[in-house]
Amino acid sequence: MLVNQQAPPEMGTPAQEAEVSETPSEMVLGGTRNRIVGLTSKPAVSSITWSIIFCCSVIVVTVTLASLILLPTLFFGGDRPSTVKGYLDAVTWGWLLMNGVPPKLGSATITLVPWGLAIIPWALLFRAGRSFSLRTTKGTQWRVLGGVTMVVIYVGAIVAAAHFTTSINVSFNDWWALSVSFVIGVSAVTVGVLSGANTQLGLRIPALAMFVLKRGVAAAATFIGVASLLLALRLLVNFDVAMDLFRGLNPGWSGFLAMLALTIGYLPVLVTWSAAYIVGAGFSIGPDVVVSPFIPVTAPTQLPPFPPLVAIPETAGALVWLLPLFVISIGVVWGIGISKSLGKESAMVRSVIGLAVAFVGAVIFYVLALMSLGNLGDVRLVSLGPDPLLSASLLWILLAVGITPTAVLPAKTFVRNRRVKISIVPEPQLGEVQRTHE
């Protein structure tokens, strides 16, 4: 006898019952939330998001610094803006100057860039790139994407500020803003991202090339340090003249901040001019005026009332001709280091490496001299700065004169063997004395 039994009804799981109980609006919201979570978890979106945050933080910090420097001058100065737009324009001008963008005063374009102020945004962008790289660990392509995003945002902000912030007296050239911000942004972000990624670039570069590169950079840095000491000495000797010029300007305590900012901004330019003076190339401060250690008296010219310019020498004596010896001395020291480090190499190889080290230092100085060349808008103040090619060539020759003779010498030439003048005889032990008597 067959008994028909009905199967028990299917019981759903609690999760299925919850899904059935959801309303259509809740289902739409839940699906949207899941899509957003899925998108934000992707490395590309995370890379772009963090790069935007870090770059915008750099812009906010630099704008805040420009405001802290300029607002006291604007509030307490004699010629204060009459509208809110005037204050915003002034802060934007200061921000652009801090980022190394030269202004255009009326019809005169200033192309001598205050690179000293650009160190601030460069350092902040470097830190932002490093922090972003440390946070991004999914892959190299996402670091590249984030770095490119940071550079695009930074350059776009600078160019937009230069284009839309203009007046009758002050304006900024878009191409100058683009070129300067691109150089600062690409260099700072690239170095920062590579530093954060802990990329050992030295492992991919041949050891000999890395040896030349490091010593060439060190030689250029030492040379710039000597030029900085010479500039500081000149400023110390002419300190009274600089203070008299400052008192004549009577800028007040608010104007003092602006004068200090300009001094810091143009300090790298003056150091490069000092370095060009040491190698003998000199520098121009007008179309027909050259300051050189081989010219006894500098032709008179009208300089801006800027106190640090008192360091420019007006006369040159016979002792100044000995300044290139400082560069030769740097070459001698580096030649000794090459001889000691590469003692197993032949003299020909060491001489070639010495010339390569001098060439690297000359290339670095060429870039610095090119960056310190420009004008201040006035017809009498065009082509300010050294001749980059002449200055770099003289530096290469002087370094080579010092490096080559010492690099080819054997390493034992620079190692002094100390002879023992006093020999101490150890005292004999008791057992040895008894055996001697026996």
C-alpha positions in Angstrom: 0.0 0.0 0.0 1.5 3.2 -1.1 1.1 6.3 1.0 1.6 9.6 -0.7 3.5 12.0 1.6 3.9 15.6 0.7 7.5 17.0 0.9 8.0 19.6 3.6 8.2 23.2 2.4 11.6 24.6 1.6 13.0 26.8 4.3 15.2 29.7 3.3 18.3 30.7 5.1 18.3 33.8 7.3 20.4 35.7 4.7 17.9 34.9 1.9 15.0 35.9 4.1 16.7 39.2 4.8 17.2 39.8 1.1 13.5 39.0 0.4 12.5 41.4 3.2 14.5 44.3 1.7 12.6 47.1 0.0 13.5 48.1 -3.6 15.0 51.4 -2.4 17.2 49.6 0.1 18.4 47.2 -2.6 19.4 50.1 -4.9 21.3 51.8 -2.1 23.0 48.6 -1.2 24.1 47.9 -4.7 25.4 51.5 -5.1 27.3 51.2 -1.9 28.9 47.9 -3.1 29.9 49.5 -6.4 31.5 52.5 -4.6 33.4 50.2 -2.2 34.6 48.2 -5.2 35.8 51.2 -7.1 37.6 52.8 -4.2 39.4 49.6 -3.4 41.0 49.6 -6.8 44.6 50.7 -6.8 44.1 53.3 -9.6 41.5 55.2 -7.7 43.4 55.0 -4.5 46.6 56.3 -6.2 44.8 59.3 -7.8 42.9 60.1 -4.5 46.0 60.2 -2.4 48.1 62.1 -5.0 45.3 64.8 -5.1 45.3 65.0 -1.3 49.1 65.3 -1.0 49.4 67.9 -3.8 46.5 70.0 -2.5 48.1 70.0 0.9 51.4 71.4 -0.6 49.4 74.2 -2.3 47.5 75.1 0.9 50.8 75.2 3.0 52.6 77.4 0.5 49.6 79.8 0.1 49.4 80.0 3.9 53.1 80.9 4.1 52.8 83.6 1.5 49.8 85.0 3.4 51.7 85.1 6.7 54.6 87.0 5.0 52.5 89.5 3.0 49.4 90.2 5.1 51.3 92.1 7.8 52.8 94.3 5.0 49.5 94.8 3.4 47.6 95.6 6.6 50.2 98.0 8.2 51.8 99.3 5.0 51.1 102.8 3.6 49.7 101.5 0.3 47.1 98.9 1.3 44.6 97.4 -1.1 41.1 98.8 -1.1 39.2 95.7 -2.0 39.3 92.0 -1.0 40.4 91.2 -4.6 43.4 93.4 -4.0 44.4 91.3 -1.0 43.8 88.1 -2.9 45.9 89.3 -5.9 48.8 90.3 -3.6 48.8 86.9 -1.9 48.7 85.2 -5.2 51.6 87.3 -6.5 53.6 86.3 -3.4 52.7 82.7 -3.9 53.9 82.7 -7.5 57.1 84.4 -6.5 57.6 81.7 -3.8 57.2 79.1 -6.6 60.0 80.8 -8.6 57.8 82.5 -11.2 59.3 85.8 -12.3 56.8 88.8 -12.4 56.3 91.3 -15.2 56.2 94.8 -14.0 54.4 96.9 -16.5 56.0 96.2 -19.9 59.3 95.0 -18.3 59.6 91.2 -17.8 61.8 90.0 -15.0 63.5 86.7 -16.0 66.0 86.5 -13.1 64.2 83.9 -11.1 64.4 83.9 -7.2 65.3 80.2 -6.9 65.9 80.5 -3.2 62.2 80.8 -2.5 61.4 77.9 -4.7 63.3 75.6 -2.3 60.2 75.7 0.0 57.7 74.2 -2.5 60.3 71.9 -3.8 60.9 70.4 -0.4 57.2 70.1 0.3 56.6 68.4 -3.0 59.5 66.1 -2.3 57.9 65.2 1.0 54.5 64.7 -0.6 55.9 62.4 -3.2 57.8 60.4 -0.7 54.7 60.0 1.6 52.6 59.0 -1.4 55.1 56.4 -2.5 55.3 54.9 1.0 51.5 54.6 1.1 51.2 53.1 -2.4 52.6 49.5 -2.3 50.4 47.9 -5.0 52.8 48.4 -8.0 55.2 50.7 -9.8 52.5 51.8 -12.4 50.3 53.2 -9.6 53.3 55.3 -8.2 53.8 56.6 -11.7 50.2 57.5 -12.1 50.0 59.3 -8.8 53.3 61.2 -9.5 52.0 62.4 -12.8 48.7 63.4 -11.2 50.6 65.5 -8.6 52.7 67.2 -11.2 49.6 68.0 -13.4 47.7 69.5 -10.5 50.7 71.6 -9.3 51.6 72.9 -12.8 47.9 73.6 -13.5 47.5 75.6 -10.3 50.6 77.7 -11.0 49.6 78.4 -14.7 46.0 79.2 -13.8 47.1 81.6 -11.0 49.6 83.3 -13.4 47.0 83.6 -16.1 44.0 84.9 -14.2 45.9 87.1 -11.6 46.9 90.2 -13.5 46.7 94.0 -13.0 48.0 97.1 -14.8 51.3 97.1 -12.9 52.0 93.4 -12.1 51.4 90.3 -14.3 53.0 86.9 -15.0 53.9 85.2 -18.2 52.1 81.9 -18.8 55.1 80.2 -20.5 57.5 81.2 -17.7 55.0 79.9 -15.1 54.6 76.6 -17.1 58.3 76.0 -17.5 59.4 76.9 -14.0 56.6 74.9 -12.3 57.2 71.9 -14.6 60.9 71.8 -13.6 60.2 72.1 -9.9 57.3 69.7 -9.9 58.9 66.9 -12.0 62.2 67.0 -10.2 60.7 67.2 -6.7 58.0 64.6 -7.2 60.3 62.2 -9.1 63.0 62.3 -6.4 60.4 61.9 -3.6 58.6 59.0 -5.2 61.9 57.1 -5.9 63.0 57.8 -2.3 59.8 56.5 -0.9 59.8 53.4 -3.1 63.3 52.6 -1.8 64.5 52.0 -5.3 68.2 51.2 -5.3 69.2 53.1 -8.5 72.8 52.6 -7.7 72.4 48.8 -8.2 71.3 49.4 -11.8 74.1 51.8 -12.7 77.6 50.5 -13.3 80.0 50.9 -10.4 82.5 53.0 -12.3 79.8 55.3 -13.6 78.4 55.7 -10.1 82.0 56.4 -8.8 82.3 59.3 -11.4 78.9 60.6 -10.7 79.2 60.8 -6.9 82.6 62.5 -7.0 81.6 64.9 -9.7 78.6 66.0 -7.6 80.8 66.3 -4.6 83.3 68.4 -6.4 80.6 70.8 -7.7 79.2 71.0 -4.1 82.6 71.8 -2.7 83.2 74.5 -5.3 79.8 76.1 -4.5 80.6 76.0 -0.8 83.9 77.9 -1.5 81.9 80.5 -3.5 79.4 80.8 -0.6 82.2 81.5 1.8 83.6 84.2 -0.5 80.2 85.8 -0.8 79.7 85.8 2.9 83.1 87.4 3.4 82.2 90.1 0.9 78.9 90.8 2.6 80.7 90.9 6.0 83.3 93.4 4.7 80.5 95.7 3.2 78.1 95.2 6.1 78.0 98.9 7.0 77.3 99.9 3.4 74.5 97.4 3.2 72.9 98.7 6.4 73.2 102.3 5.2 71.4 101.3 2.0 68.7 99.5 4.0 68.2 102.6 6.3 67.9 104.7 3.2 65.1 102.6 1.9 63.3 102.9 5.2 61.0 99.9 4.5 59.7 99.5 8.1 59.2 96.3 9.9 56.6 95.1 7.5 58.8 95.9 4.4 61.6 94.1 6.2 59.8 90.8 5.7 59.6 91.4 1.9 63.2 92.4 1.7 64.2 89.3 3.7 62.2 87.1 1.3 63.8 88.7 -1.8 67.3 88.2 -0.2 66.7 84.5 0.4 65.2 84.2 -3.0 68.2 85.6 -4.9 70.9 84.1 -2.6 71.5 81.1 -4.9 71.9 83.5 -7.8 74.5 85.6 -6.0 76.4 82.4 -5.0 76.5 81.3 -8.6 77.8 84.7 -9.6 80.5 84.4 -6.9 81.5 81.0 -8.3 81.8 82.4 -11.8 84.0 85.1 -10.4 86.3 82.6 -8.8 86.9 80.6 -12.0 87.7 83.9 -13.8 84.7 84.1 -16.1 83.1 86.9 -14.2 79.5 88.0 -14.8 77.6 90.8 -16.5 75.5 93.4 -14.7 74.4 95.2 -17.9 74.9 95.1 -21.7 78.5 96.6 -21.5 79.5 96.0 -17.8 81.5 92.9 -16.8 82.7 92.1 -13.3 85.8 90.0 -13.5 88.9 89.4 -11.4 91.0 90.3 -14.4 89.4 93.8 -14.9 91.0 96.3 -12.4 88.0 98.6 -12.2 84.4 97.8 -13.0 82.6 100.4 -15.1 80.0 102.3 -13.1 76.4 101.3 -13.6 73.1 102.0 -11.8 72.1 99.0 -9.7 68.7 98.5 -7.9 68.7 99.6 -4.2 69.1 96.0 -3.0 71.4 95.6 0.0 73.0 92.2 -1.0 74.3 93.8 -4.2 76.9 95.6 -2.2 78.9 92.3 -2.4 79.6 92.9 -6.1 83.3 94.0 -6.3 84.1 97.3 -7.9 87.9 96.8 -8.1 90.2 93.8 -8.5 93.8 93.6 -7.4 96.6 91.2 -8.3 95.8 88.9 -5.4 92.4 88.2 -6.9 94.1 86.5 -9.8 94.9 83.7 -7.3 91.3 82.8 -6.8 91.4 80.0 -9.5 93.9 78.2 -7.3 91.1 77.3 -5.0 89.5 75.3 -7.8 92.8 73.7 -8.7 93.2 72.7 -5.0 89.8 71.0 -5.0 91.0 69.1 -8.1 94.1 68.0 -6.3 92.2 66.6 -3.4 89.8 64.7 -5.7 92.8 63.4 -7.7 94.3 62.0 -4.5 91.0 60.3 -3.7 90.9 58.7 -7.2 94.4 57.5 -6.9 93.7 55.8 -3.5 90.3 54.4 -4.5 91.4 53.0 -7.9 95.0 52.0 -7.1 94.7 48.7 -9.1 93.7 50.6 -12.3 96.3 51.9 -14.8 97.4 55.5 -14.9 95.6 56.0 -18.2 92.3 54.8 -16.7 92.7 57.0 -13.6 93.4 60.0 -15.8 90.3 59.4 -17.9 88.2 59.0 -14.8 89.6 62.2 -13.4 88.6 64.1 -16.6 85.1 62.5 -16.3 84.7 63.7 -12.7 85.7 67.2 -13.7 83.2 67.1 -16.6 80.3 66.1 -14.3 81.1 69.0 -12.0 81.3 71.4 -15.0 77.9 70.2 -16.3 76.3 70.8 -12.9 77.8 74.3 -12.8 76.6 75.0 -16.4 73.0 74.3 -15.3 73.4 76.5 -12.2 74.9 79.3 -14.3 72.1 79.0 -16.8 69.5 79.3 -14.0 71.2 82.4 -12.6 71.1 84.3 -16.0 68.3 86.8 -16.7 67.3 90.4 -16.5 65.4 92.8 -14.1 63.4 94.5 -16.8 65.4 97.7 -17.1 67.4 98.3 -20.3 70.5 98.8 -18.1 69.9 95.5 -16.3 69.6 93.0 -19.1 71.7 89.8 -19.5 72.6 89.7 -15.8 74.8 86.8 -14.8 77.7 84.7 -16.0 78.2 83.2 -19.4 77.2 79.5 -18.7 79.4 77.9 -21.4 82.5 79.9 -20.5 82.1 79.4 -16.8 81.6 75.7 -17.1 84.5 75.3 -19.5 86.9 77.2 -17.1 85.7 75.0 -14.2 86.4 71.9 -16.2 89.9 73.0 -17.1 90.8 74.1 -13.6 89.5 70.9 -12.0 91.3 68.8 -14.6 94.6 70.7 -14.0 94.3 69.6 -10.3 92.9 66.1 -10.8 94.9 64.7 -13.6 98.5 64.9 -12.3 97.6 63.6 -8.9 95.2 60.8 -10.1 97.9 59.2 -12.3 100.4 58.9 -9.4 100.4 55.6 -7.5 98.4 55.3 -4.3 101.5 54.6 -2.2 102.7 58.2 -3.0 100.0 59.5 -0.7 100.4 56.9 2.1 103.1 57.7 4.6 104.8 54.7 6.2 105.7 55.6 9.8 109.0 54.1 10.9 109.3 52.7 14.4 111.8 55.0 16.2 111.7 53.3 19.7 111.6 49.6 20.0 110.3 48.2 23.3 111.9 44.9 24.3 109.5 42.8 26.4 110.8 41.8 29.8 111.9 38.2 30.1 109.8 35.8 32.2 111.3 34.2 35.3 111.6 30.8 33.7 113.5 32.2 30.7 116.0 34.0 33.1 116.7 30.7 35.0 117.3 28.8 31.7 119.7 31.5 30.6 121.8 31.3 33.7 121.9 27.5 33.4 
